Every structure is written in C-alpha cells, then in structure tokens.
C-alpha cells in the first residue's frame, strides 16, 4: 500500500481499519477466487501463491481495478497499491514462503508505479499469449540485493484505450530487435548485438524516423516474440528482425522488415561476407541494411497515405501524402505536394516535417525547371528550410533543400561545407549525397568524377529508392562531364537505368536523348518523344539553357552536334 507508514503516523486508526476492510472485502476474496493462497500479511501488504502465472496476473488486475473503483480516501489521499509478480520455485515454511522467487517479487513490487503491476520476464513469457492484457517493457532493471539485471514488464491498465500505432511520435516508428545468433559458438553474440546497436544508431540519425532505444529492444533478447504485441508494447509500426550465422571465415546475416500491426513482411534480404576484418564487415552490413530500410519504410508509409481520403488526413498524414505527390516529379505533383504541406502547417504550425518537405518542394521546382521565378523560389525555400531547422536542426529535407538552394544562389562553398557536416553526422542519408551532387554542378572548375561518385554513393546505399532515377542521372551526368566521348558507353548505360525506373523525371529523359542520338537514334527518338510529352514547351533553345549552372553549360557546349541531331528528330528549335 502506497504511503502506509506516513498515513499510520498521521491517521493510525483510520488507516489500519481501512486497510483491514480492503483486505477482507477485496484482496483476500480475490486471491481465493483465483485459486490462490495468502501466506503472509505484512501490515501494509501480503504475500500470495498461485497455481499459474496467468491466475496471478488476472488476480492482480482484478485487485487494482477493485481498489480504483472503491476510491477509498484517508487524510485526503486515495489509497493505491503496487503489485509485483515473479515465477519460480519457492520453499514453504509453515505459513510462510521463502526463496529467491519471493525476494524478486518483493523487489518488483517496490519499482511498480502507484496502482501498477510489474512482472518479470518469466511471467510475461508464460502469459503473453494466454491473455488479452497489454504489457509494456521497462527494460532490464537492477533490483535491490538481486544479482544481475531482471527484465521487467508493466501491465497496462485494461480500462485504458489501446495505444495506437505511431502514438509515441508523429513519425514512422521502428524498433530493431536483437538478432538471433545461429552460430554454434555463443561468443558470436557480440557481433549480432553490435550489428543491432549500429543499425539502431544509424536509423536514429534519420529525423523522419522515431527509433526505439536499444535498451528497450534488448529486453526482448532470447524471448519468443509476437510482433503485434511488440508493436503495441513499444508503440511502433515497424520492427526489424534478423539472424547471424558464422561458419569458419564466412558470415551470413539475414534481416527482415515487418509491419507490426499486420505482421506483413515489407522486405527481406541476406548478405554473405568473408570475415577478414570483423568491424569493417559490421560497418558494411550496417550501411547496406539501413540503406534499404529507410526508403522501404518511406515507401510503405507513402502507399498507406495514398489510400486515405484527403479530407480525413491529419497533419502527419498530409505530410506523407504530400511526400508521395513529390514522387510524381511533375509540376502538378509538386503543386499538390506543396498544398498538402501548407495544410499540415495550418493544422500544426510547429510540425518540422511539414516545413522541411515544403522546402524540398521549392528546391525541386528549381532543380526540375518548373518555375520562372528562381529567385523567389530560392528565397522561399531557404526561409522554409530555416524555419524547419529552428524546430529540428538536423532535418534531412531542410538540409537537402538548403544545400542545393544555397548553391543556386551563389554560396556554393557554404552549401558544400554544410552538406559535408550533415553527411558526417548521417553517412547513410542518400539525399544528402544527392544534394551535394546538385551543389557540385555550380562549383568551378566542374568535377564530373565527384558528381558521378555522389550518384554512386546514393545508389549503393539505396538501390531500390523511389528516386533512384536521379542517382543514375548523376552518375551519367558526371561521367559525361568527365569524358564527353563516353567510349565505353557507361553514361548511356546509367541513364537508361534511370529511364527504366518505376518513376523517372524528365531530366533523365533529356540526357538519355542526348547520349543516345549518335549511336542509337531510335532510342533517342523514343526518349525525346517521352520528354516532350512530359514537358511540351521544351525546345533546342530552352534545352541548352535549362539549368543555369556551370556543369550543364559545359555539357551543352560539348553537345552541339547532339542537339542538332535531336532537332532533326523533332525537337523544336525554339518555343
């Protein structure tokens, strides 16, 4: 009973009488109804034994509900209890119970919140699939006079509404669960645990994600898991599971991304590596796994948002619906996206994501040539990005927009310096590399190799990204700047990869037509027709001046013959 000693000191008779009544009318009958036995009363508490863990938990929930319903008050304080439950062997000594099980249960009671119930991991594992009750992990706890750490779970109030997915954050939420060590050698646990910790840390650097801390995740280590329960207990929408198997000098890592609410597997993959340098392999695997996870989560959230009627969307859903519209890479898509971000800001003026992705929309209008007011867009984009950073300093959308727009405005060195720091902080964020590639187009002398390398950095980290066409575009663009002859047709191969993606922006089609016109005129004609359909106002004159940056100007200087050939294939000479 909470505050028993103080209440006895101030209201002795009332407190003793009140607790005795509570014990006789509620506590003892509840234990008997659950086929339990009260062994000892302690003045402000009691010790009971049950035939099963589920009986003990159900009894505890009933007791707490009964105490709450009675609302008994003494000296202005409402009486409340704490309950601790552990599962294990006990020693019966007359009318008393002894042993570590009793000691642990007592220590669990001490850390429970008023009106709460704490159970150990053995209790949780026994009852989790036998009850509709909800449990929430509070992680490994050091209990007084108990050696080692004890994993503790709190039983949620059944009367409280079930937590909704995403309730911990407006962002997509994820937990990286401990990977199973399938090797014969238990000393490989350190590798599996280190990999999980590195993945968790890397994901947490994405401001668009809410990532559960490793301590909460490791509470599930070695335990059977029901991912729907995990989602409810931690309030997360996604979970990553995996395994590590070592054999000789070979290691295999498998991982899968699960949507906890439905149990649906969103993505799965495996990696086989030689263990020449274990820490290098660990870093490489972390980069590979995180590079796939983040865009897969975005893709899933995007598809969910598209299924909802716009009228029913909240601020968070509007942002993700708007982000989906940006993936259209058309003027109309950008306008729809901007509208949704602006609606989200009206609903929640402190929502950093809305400002961050609105800044991206302004930046992309400039990048794709969809605005006649470049100065106005740059100013709006920079202002919006800075508003986002005031709310969330490391927001990746704001960093992408600022990096590109500062370069457009002439502050190329400032843009590149800012992006270098951002990449150092989160080396797995592909859009920071993309922004750096865009910014490098404004740096003189133009370094095509570096632009191409940033495209490769993007592709290596996120090969299935919805925006992968832009990665291939940068690879091809950089290669052409580095060697306009493209003797091995590497640039043409890269740009055709861009054009064959599920989503393709018109810049890729433009460059594809340029690169193919000499060697593959039929392909060039097809790409030209596609880009004219997307961008009907395009002409030879506007083609050459499409981007006002040193890199594009250099490419156009080297492509005079190609532009003339495109005119012969149907490109208008002027508007």
N, C-alpha and C positions, 0 to 999 in steps of 0.2 A: 504494500500500500504506500503511495507517494506521500511523503511528509508526515508519516505516522508519529515519529518521535516528537516533532515540534507541536503537532496537534495534541498529543497526550500531555505535553508540558503546559499547554495553554487551556485545553478543554478536556481534561482527563476523563471524566465520567462519560461525557457525550461521545468522545472518540472511541473508548473501549466498548461502550454499549452499541454504537453504530456499527463498528466492525463486526462485533459478535452477531448482530442481527443479519448483516450482509452474509456472513459465513454460513449461518444456519439456514437462511431462506434462499440463498442463491448458490454460493460457492460449493458447499458440500453436496447438495442435491444434484448439481450439475456434474460433479465428478462421478457420483453413483450412477446417474443416468447414462454416462459414457462407459460404464463397467470399469471404472477406476477405483482406486482406494486411497484415501487420505492417510498418510503415515504420520505426519507430524504437523502440529500447528506451532507457529513461531511468534505469536502476538500480532505481528503485522503481516503475516504471510503463512503459507502452508506448503507442504511437500506431498505430491501425489504420484502414484504409479499407475500406468495404463497398460493394457494388453497389446496395444498397437499405437504406432506413431499417429496415424490418422485420427484415432479416437482422442488422443491427447490434443491434437491441433483443433479439431472440431469443438471439443470441450472448452478450450481456451478462447476460441472465437465467441462461443455462446456466452461465456462468463463476461467477456469485455462488452458484448452487446447488452447484456443484462445490467451491468454496472452503469453503462452510459444511459440506458433507458430510465433507470431509477433516479439518476441525477442527485444522489444524496449529498447534502452540503453540511459542513461543520465549520463554524467560525468564518463563514464567507468563502470557504474553499470547497470545490466539488471533489468528492472522493474519486480517485482513479487508481488503477492497479498496473503493475508491469508483470509480464509473464515470460519465463524462459523455458525452452523445451529442448532436451537432448535425448539421443537414442543410444543405448548401450547396456552393458551388464551392470547390475547392482548387487550389493550384499545386504540381505535382510537381517537386521539385528533387533529382535523383539518388535517393537512398534516404530522402529526407525529404519531408514535406508542409508547405506554408506557406499562410497566408491567415487571414482573419477566422474562417472556419469552425473551423479548428484552435484558434484562441485562445478562441473561445466554448466549444468542447467542453472545453478545459482548465479554464476557469473554472467550468463546470457540475460537473465532477468535484470541484472544490475545495469546493463547497457541499453535495455529497451526504453523506448520513449514512453511517457505517460499515456496509458490506455493502449499501449502497444504490445506486440508479441514478437520475440526473437527466437529463431530456431537455428540449430546447427545444420551443417551440410548433410549429415546422415539422415536427419529428419526430413529435410527438403527433398532429397533424392527418393526417399521412401514414399512420400505423399504427393509429389508434384503431379503425377498422372492419375491420382485417385480422387482429386478434389477440383472443384471449380474455383477455389480460392486463388488469389493472386499473391505472388511473392516478389519481393524486391531485394536484390543483393546489396548489402552494405559492405561487402568485401571482406578480406581476411582481417581479423581483429586479434589484438593481443589482450588476453583476459588475465585478470589478476591471479597470480600463483598457478597458472596453467601453462605448461611448457609449449613453445611453438605458437603458431598462428592458427586460429579457428575461423573457418569460413562461416559467415553469419548471414542469415536471410531474415527479412522483416515481413510479417504477414500483413498485407494491406487490409484496410477496413472494408468488409464486404458491402457496407452501405454506401461507400464512396463510389462515384462513377468510374468505370474502367478508363484507364489512361488511353488517350488517343495516340496513334502513331503521329510523330512529329511534335508531341506536346512539349517536349523538352526544348525545342528550338523550331523556328520557322524554316530552318534549313533542312535539306535531306540529312537524315541521321544514320550513322553506321557504327557497328562495333566489329572489331577484328578479334575473333575468338581464338583461344590458344590452338595452335596447330598440333595435330597428333604426331608423335614420334613413332613411326612404324619400323624403326631400325631395331636390330637385336640388342644394340648397345645403348643402355639408358643414358650414357654420358652425352649422347647427341641431343638430349633435351635442350641444352644450352643454345644449340643452333636454331632449333624450332622456336624457342622463346625469344631469341634475339631477332629473328626474322619478323615475328609478330610485333615486337616492340618497334622495329624500324618502320614497318608498314603503317602502324598506328601513328607514329611521329610524322611520317611523310604525308599521310592523309590529313592530319590535323593542320598542316600548313595551308590547305585549301580553305579559304574563308567561306566558301559556299557550302561547306560540309560541317555538320556537327558530329564530332568523333568522340565516342565514349573512351574515357581514360583506361589505360592498360590495367590498373589495379582492379577496376570493376570487371573487366573482361576476364582476367585471370582467376576470378572467383569461380569460373566455370571449368577450370582445368581438371581433367580426369573424370568429369561427370558426364552422365548421359544428358543429352540436350534435346529439348523440344523448342525449336526455333521460334514458334509462335509465342511460347512463354517467355523466351529470351527477349523478344520484341516488346512484349507487354511490361516485363520487369524493368527493362532499361529504357523504354520509350523510344526504341529505334526502329527504323523502317527496313534497314538492310543489315545483313550480317555476312561476314567473310569467314569461311571455314577452310581448313586445309590440312595437309599432312606432309611430312618429310620422311623420306626413306634413304638411308645411306647403305651402300654396299661397296666395300673396297674403296676405290678412289672415285666412285660415281655417287651422285646425289640426285634424287628426283623430288621435286616439290610440286604438289598439286594444290590448286585453290579454286574455290567457287564462291560466287556472289549470290546470296539468297534474299528474296523479299520475304521478310518475316511474317507479314500478315497473311500471305497466301501460301508460303512455302515454295513458291515458284523459283526455279533456278534461272537467274538472269544471265549468268555467264560462268564458264568453267574453262580451265586450261591446266597444262602441266609443263614443267620445264626440267630438262635433263642437263646436268652440268658435271664437268670434271672438278674435283676438289684439289686444285693446285694451291689456291690461296683462299681459305675459307671466308675471310672477311670481304674479299673482293667479290666472291660469288654471292655473299649475302647482300652486298650493295647492289649488284647487278640484278638480282632477283627482286629486290625491293622496287627498283626503278621499273622493271618490267611489269610487275603486278599492279603497282599504283598507277602506272601509265594507262592501264586498261580499265581499272576500277572506276576512276573518276569520270571518264566520259560515258561508261556504261550506266552509271548512276544518273548522270545528266540525261542520257537518252531515255531511260525508264521514266524519270520524273516528267520529262517533256511529253512523252506519249500519254501519260496519265492526265496531264493538264489539258491536252488537246481533246480529251474525251468529255471534259466538263463543259456545260453551257456557260458562256461568258458571264451571263447575268448572276450566276451563283458563285463566282470566284472571289476569294478573299485576296488580301494584298500579296501574300506569299504565292498563291496560285496564279495571280495575274502576272507576277514576275516570271514564273516559269512558262506560262503561256506566251508571254512576250518574247522570252528567250527562244521558244520554239519558232516564233514568227521570224526572228533574225536568221534562223537557219534556212529560210527560203531564199536569201541572197538576191532579193528583188527590191525595187523601190517601194512597191506596195507592202511587201513583207516588213521592211524597215519602218514604214509609217505605222503599220498595225502594232509592231513591237513597241515603238515609241509611245503610242497611245495607251497601251496597257501599262507600261512603266509609269507614265504620268498618272494614270488612275490609281495605281498602287501607292504612289506618293501622296495622293489626296487622302487615301484611306489610312495611311500610316506615314506621316512626314518624317519619321525617324528610321525608316527602313533602308539600311545602307545598300542592300542588293538592288533596290529599285533605281537608286541614283547611279550605282556602278554600271548596270547594264544599259541604262539610258545613255550614259556617256559612251558606251561601246557603240550604240546605235548611231550617235552623232559622228563618231570616228569612222564607222563603216560607210556612212553616206559619203564621206570624203574619200575613203580608200577605194570605193567602187565607182566613183564619179557620178554619184546620184544627186549632187547638189550644185547649184550655180553660185551659191554664197559660201565659198570655202572659208572665208574669214569669219563669217557669222557662225558656221558650224564648229570651227575650231574653238572660238570663244565660248560657245555654249557647252561644248564637250569638256573643255578644261574646267570651266566653272562647276559643271555637274560632277565631274570626277573628284574635284577637290572637296565638294560637299560630301561625297561618299567617304572620302578618306578621313574627314573630320569625325565621321561616325565609326568607321572601320579602316584603320590606317593601311592595312595590307591587302585590301580587296583586289582580287586579280583583275576584275573587269576595269576598275579605275586605273590600275597600273598599265594595263594594255592600252586603254584609251589615251592616257597621259603620255605614255611613251611614244605613241605614233603622232599624236597631235602636236606635241612639243617639237618633234622633228619637222613636221609640216610648217610650223610657224618660224622655223629657222634655228631653234635652240637644239640642234642635233646632239651636241656633246652632252648637254644636260639630260636629254632623253636617254641616251645610251648609258650614261652614268647611273641614272635612276633604275634602268632596267637591269644593269649588271648587279646592283644591290638586291633587287627583287628576285633575280634568278639565284643568287647566292642563298637567299632565305628559303626559296622553294624551287629547287632544281628540277622538279618533276612537273611543273606547270607549263604545258606546251604553249599556251597563249602568250606567255612572256617571251619565249623564243620567237614566236611569230611576230610580236610587236617589235622585237629587236631587228628581225629581218626587214620589216617595213621601214623602221627608222634608218637602217643602213643604206636604204635607197637614196637618202638625202645627204649622205656623207661623201665628201670628195677627198681624194680620188675614190671612185666606186670600187668596192672589193667584192666581186661576184662570188668568189670562193666562200667568203664569210656568210653571204646571204644564202647560198646553197647549203652550207653547213648548218645554219639555223633551221632550214627546212628539214634537213635530215634529223636534227635534234627533236623536232616536233614529231616526225613520223616514227622515229624509234621509240618514243615514249607513248604515243597514242595512235597506233596504226589503224584502228577502227573508228576514229573520231568522225563525227558528222561533218567537221570542217576539214577533213583530210585533203580535199582538193586543193586547199590553199597551201598545204605543206608541199605537195607535189609542184604546185605553181612556183613556189620559192626555190625549190631545187632546180627546176628547169630554167627559171629566170636567171638564177645565179650562174648556172653552167653556161648559158648563152653569153652572159656578160664576161665570164672568164675566158671563153673561147667561142667566138661567134661562128666559127666553122662547124663546131659540134661534129667532129669527124666520126665519132662512134655512135652518133645519134642518141646520146644519153639524155639530152634535154628533150628530144622528141618523145622518147620512151616515158620520161617522167610526166610530161604534160598530157600524154594520152592516158596515163594512170589517173591524172586529175579529172579528165573529161569523162572517165568511166565510173566515177564515184556516184553514189546514190544522189548526192547533192553536188552541184557544180556551179560556181559563179562564172559570170561572163568573162572576167579577166583570163581565166584558163582557156576558154574557147578562142579568145582573141589571140593569145600567144600560140595556141595549137595551130591556128590557121597560118600564122607567120612561119612557124617552124616546119610545117608540112608542105608549104606551097611549092617548093622547088622539087622535092623528091617524091611527094605523094599528093599531086594536085586534086585527086578525087576526095581524099581525106580532108584536104584544106577547104574544098568547096563545101563539104558537109559541115565542117566546123564554122565556116563563115555564115552559112545559112542559119545555123543554130544561134549564133551570137546576134545576127540581125533580127531574128525573131524576138530575142530577149531584149535587145537594145536597138530598136528600129531607127533611131536618129544617128547611128554610127556612120561615119564617112572616113575617107582617107585622111582628111584634114583633122577631124576630131580624134581619129585613131592615133595620129602622131603626137597630138597634144593631150592625150587622155589623162596622163599624170604629169604634173609639173615638178618632176624631180630628176636629179642628175642621172640616176640609173636608167629610167625609162627613155630619157633623151639620148643616152648613149646607145641603148638598144635600137632606137628608131634610126639613129644615124647609120648604124650598121645594117639596117634592114630596108634600105631604099628600094632595092630590086624586089624584095618580097612584097612590099606594099603595092608596087606597080603591078605585080602579078595578081594580087588579090583584087585590084581594080578590074583587071581583065576577067576575073571570076564573078564579078557582081558587086564588089564594094563600091558604093557611090564615092565620087571624088570629093564632093562637098555636100553640105546639108541643103 
